[in-house]
Amino acid sequence: MLKNLNNPIENIKFSELERYEYGSYKSVCPKCGGLLVMSRDQKTFVLEDLDHCLLCGQVYRYTDINELRKLEGLSG
């Protein structure tokens, strides 16, 4: 489907997204209700600031990523 894959990147706050599961990094896409699964850098295991919906392809930038990294004790 991925109809929004070529749209401009949208800035969002992870802290304001609806979660699929309590305490999870899985969130509901605000555009289509699909799934956002926050990813990590494969070398450093630090949370990535960019994410995309697995259903519609919309790309998002988490504007509060630094706060999330601090909560984990990791930095970019």
Residue frames as a rotation matrix with the C-alpha (Angstrom) as fourth column:
MET 1
0.582 0.813 0.000 0.00
0.813 -0.582 0.000 0.00
0.000 0.000 -1.000 0.00
LEU 2
-0.202 -0.861 -0.466 2.59
0.833 -0.402 0.381 2.63
-0.516 -0.311 0.798 1.17
LYS 3
0.407 0.489 0.771 0.61
0.866 -0.476 -0.155 5.48
0.291 0.731 -0.617 -0.44
ASN 4
1.000 0.004 0.026 2.32
-0.005 -0.931 0.365 8.13
0.025 -0.365 -0.930 1.75
LEU 5
0.500 -0.866 0.002 5.91
0.786 0.455 0.419 6.96
-0.364 -0.208 0.908 1.26
ASN 6
-0.281 -0.645 0.711 6.86
0.889 -0.453 -0.059 9.92
0.360 0.616 0.701 -0.94
ASN 7
0.772 0.570 0.281 5.16
0.386 -0.772 0.505 12.55
0.505 -0.281 -0.816 1.26
PRO 8
-0.003 -0.768 0.641 7.37
-0.398 -0.587 -0.705 15.05
0.918 -0.257 -0.304 3.11
ILE 9
-0.527 -0.275 -0.804 8.65
0.595 0.556 -0.580 13.95
0.607 -0.785 -0.129 6.53
GLU 10
0.426 0.727 0.539 6.29
-0.061 -0.571 0.819 15.01
0.903 -0.382 -0.199 9.31
ASN 11
-0.740 -0.630 0.238 7.50
-0.226 -0.100 -0.969 16.07
0.634 -0.770 -0.068 12.77
ILE 12
0.483 0.865 -0.135 5.68
-0.150 0.234 0.961 14.40
0.863 -0.443 0.243 15.67
LYS 13
-0.267 -0.490 0.830 6.21
-0.939 -0.061 -0.339 13.78
0.217 -0.869 -0.444 19.36
PHE 14
-0.585 -0.023 -0.811 6.53
-0.027 1.000 -0.009 10.14
0.811 0.017 -0.585 20.34
SER 15
-0.979 0.129 -0.161 5.14
0.170 0.060 -0.984 11.02
-0.117 -0.990 -0.080 23.77
GLU 16
-0.473 0.845 -0.251 1.83
-0.689 -0.532 -0.493 12.13
-0.549 -0.061 0.833 22.21
LEU 17
-0.473 0.256 -0.843 1.22
-0.688 0.490 0.535 9.00
0.550 0.833 -0.056 20.10
GLU 18
0.571 0.691 0.443 -1.25
-0.816 0.538 0.211 6.26
-0.092 -0.482 0.871 20.99
ARG 19
-0.561 -0.807 0.185 0.58
-0.797 0.587 0.139 3.02
-0.221 -0.070 -0.973 21.89
TYR 20
-0.013 0.473 -0.881 -0.30
-0.559 0.727 0.399 -0.43
0.829 0.498 0.255 20.64
GLU 21
0.388 0.050 -0.920 0.84
0.603 0.742 0.294 -1.95
0.697 -0.669 0.258 23.91
TYR 22
0.986 -0.021 0.168 1.53
-0.141 -0.650 0.747 -0.36
0.093 -0.760 -0.643 27.30
GLY 23
0.510 -0.855 0.092 5.22
-0.264 -0.054 0.963 0.42
-0.819 -0.515 -0.253 27.75
SER 24
0.325 -0.315 0.892 5.94
0.766 0.641 -0.053 -0.41
-0.555 0.700 0.450 24.14
TYR 25
-0.550 -0.521 -0.653 7.77
-0.066 -0.752 0.656 1.46
-0.832 0.404 0.379 21.40
LYS 26
-0.730 0.417 0.542 4.99
0.675 0.317 0.666 0.39
0.106 0.852 -0.513 19.00
SER 27
-0.618 0.507 -0.600 2.66
-0.053 -0.789 -0.612 3.28
-0.784 -0.347 0.514 18.19
VAL 28
0.223 0.802 0.554 -0.43
0.770 0.204 -0.605 3.94
-0.598 0.562 -0.572 16.09
CYS 29
-0.750 -0.444 0.491 0.18
0.660 -0.541 0.520 5.94
0.035 0.714 0.699 12.91
PRO 30
-0.467 0.590 -0.658 -1.72
0.140 -0.686 -0.714 9.24
-0.873 -0.426 0.238 13.21
LYS 31
-0.648 0.159 -0.745 -2.42
-0.719 -0.450 0.529 9.21
-0.251 0.879 0.406 9.45
CYS 32
-0.245 0.507 -0.827 -3.86
-0.687 0.511 0.517 5.75
0.684 0.695 0.223 8.84
GLY 33
0.591 0.461 0.662 -3.95
-0.804 0.405 0.436 3.80
-0.067 -0.790 0.610 12.11
GLY 34
0.652 -0.448 -0.612 -1.14
-0.027 0.792 -0.609 1.54
0.758 0.414 0.504 10.95
LEU 35
0.862 -0.365 -0.352 1.93
0.485 0.391 0.782 0.57
-0.148 -0.845 0.515 12.95
LEU 36
0.538 -0.791 0.291 5.02
-0.540 -0.588 -0.602 2.62
0.647 0.167 -0.744 13.82
VAL 37
0.883 -0.353 -0.309 7.85
0.468 0.710 0.526 0.51
0.034 -0.609 0.792 15.23
MET 38
0.792 -0.610 -0.008 10.66
-0.599 -0.781 0.177 2.67
-0.114 -0.136 -0.984 16.51
SER 39
0.800 -0.558 -0.220 14.00
0.364 0.744 -0.561 1.38
0.477 0.369 0.798 15.28
ARG 40
0.760 -0.636 -0.134 17.53
-0.073 -0.289 0.955 1.51
-0.646 -0.715 -0.266 16.68
ASP 41
0.386 -0.767 -0.512 20.92
-0.907 -0.216 -0.361 2.10
0.167 0.604 -0.780 15.18
GLN 42
0.888 0.038 -0.459 22.35
-0.073 0.996 -0.059 -1.37
0.455 0.085 0.887 14.52
LYS 43
-0.028 -0.982 -0.185 25.82
0.311 0.168 -0.935 -0.48
0.950 -0.084 0.301 15.83
THR 44
-0.808 -0.361 0.466 25.05
-0.221 -0.549 -0.806 1.68
0.547 -0.754 0.363 18.87
PHE 45
-0.493 0.738 -0.461 21.51
0.803 0.590 0.086 0.46
0.336 -0.328 -0.883 19.70
VAL 46
-0.832 0.198 -0.518 20.46
0.093 -0.871 -0.482 4.13
-0.547 -0.449 0.706 20.10
LEU 47
0.125 0.969 0.212 16.86
0.635 0.086 -0.768 4.97
-0.762 0.230 -0.605 19.18
GLU 48
-0.696 -0.298 0.653 16.53
0.716 -0.356 0.600 6.46
0.054 0.886 0.461 15.68
ASP 49
-0.669 0.447 -0.594 14.77
-0.069 -0.833 -0.549 9.78
-0.740 -0.326 0.588 15.19
LEU 50
-0.468 0.510 -0.722 13.11
-0.881 -0.202 0.428 8.75
0.072 0.836 0.544 11.90
ASP 51
-0.632 0.386 0.672 10.32
0.046 0.885 -0.464 6.20
-0.774 -0.262 -0.577 11.66
HIS 52
-0.714 0.481 -0.508 7.78
-0.664 -0.238 0.708 5.15
0.220 0.844 0.490 9.03
CYS 53
0.097 0.862 0.497 4.37
-0.805 0.362 -0.470 3.55
-0.586 -0.355 0.729 9.08
LEU 54
-0.765 -0.395 0.508 4.41
-0.126 0.867 0.483 -0.08
-0.631 0.305 -0.713 8.01
LEU 55
-0.018 0.861 0.509 0.96
0.676 0.385 -0.629 0.32
-0.737 0.332 -0.588 6.41
CYS 56
0.873 0.485 0.043 0.94
0.373 -0.611 -0.698 3.69
-0.313 0.626 -0.714 4.60
GLY 57
0.242 -0.886 0.396 4.68
0.927 0.092 -0.363 4.48
0.285 0.455 0.844 4.45
GLN 58
0.808 0.063 0.586 4.46
-0.009 -0.993 0.119 7.97
0.590 -0.101 -0.801 5.97
VAL 59
-0.127 -0.923 -0.363 7.84
0.729 0.161 -0.666 8.99
0.673 -0.349 0.652 7.39
TYR 60
0.896 0.411 0.167 7.97
0.151 -0.637 0.756 10.76
0.417 -0.652 -0.633 10.74
ARG 61
-0.325 -0.939 0.113 10.70
0.183 -0.179 -0.967 12.53
0.928 -0.293 0.230 12.70
TYR 62
0.483 0.438 -0.758 10.40
0.802 0.126 0.584 12.30
0.351 -0.890 -0.290 16.47
THR 63
0.279 -0.339 0.898 11.00
-0.078 -0.941 -0.331 15.79
0.957 0.022 -0.289 17.86
ASP 64
0.609 -0.024 0.792 11.32
-0.783 -0.172 0.597 14.45
0.122 -0.985 -0.124 21.40
ILE 65
0.708 -0.355 -0.611 13.90
0.084 0.901 -0.427 11.74
0.702 0.250 0.667 20.59
ASN 66
-0.327 -0.906 0.270 16.56
-0.218 -0.205 -0.954 13.23
0.919 -0.371 -0.130 22.88
GLU 67
-0.088 0.394 0.915 14.22
-0.991 -0.131 -0.039 12.90
0.105 -0.910 0.402 25.87
LEU 68
0.892 0.431 -0.136 13.58
-0.430 0.902 0.036 9.25
0.138 0.026 0.990 25.00
ARG 69
0.334 -0.857 -0.393 17.28
0.137 0.457 -0.879 8.54
0.933 0.239 0.270 24.69
LYS 70
-0.446 -0.482 0.754 17.92
-0.626 -0.435 -0.648 10.18
0.640 -0.761 -0.108 28.07
LEU 71
0.424 0.695 0.581 15.26
-0.906 0.327 0.269 7.99
-0.003 -0.640 0.768 29.67
GLU 72
0.957 -0.097 -0.273 17.15
0.035 0.974 -0.226 4.94
0.288 0.207 0.935 28.41
GLY 73
0.609 -0.791 -0.056 20.52
-0.093 -0.142 0.985 6.35
-0.787 -0.595 -0.160 29.42
LEU 74
0.001 -0.569 0.823 21.67
0.892 0.373 0.256 6.29
-0.452 0.733 0.507 25.79
SER 75
0.318 0.086 -0.944 22.75
-0.187 -0.971 -0.152 9.19
-0.930 0.225 -0.292 23.62
GLY 76
0.887 0.172 0.429 23.20
0.365 0.308 -0.878 9.67
-0.284 0.936 0.210 19.90
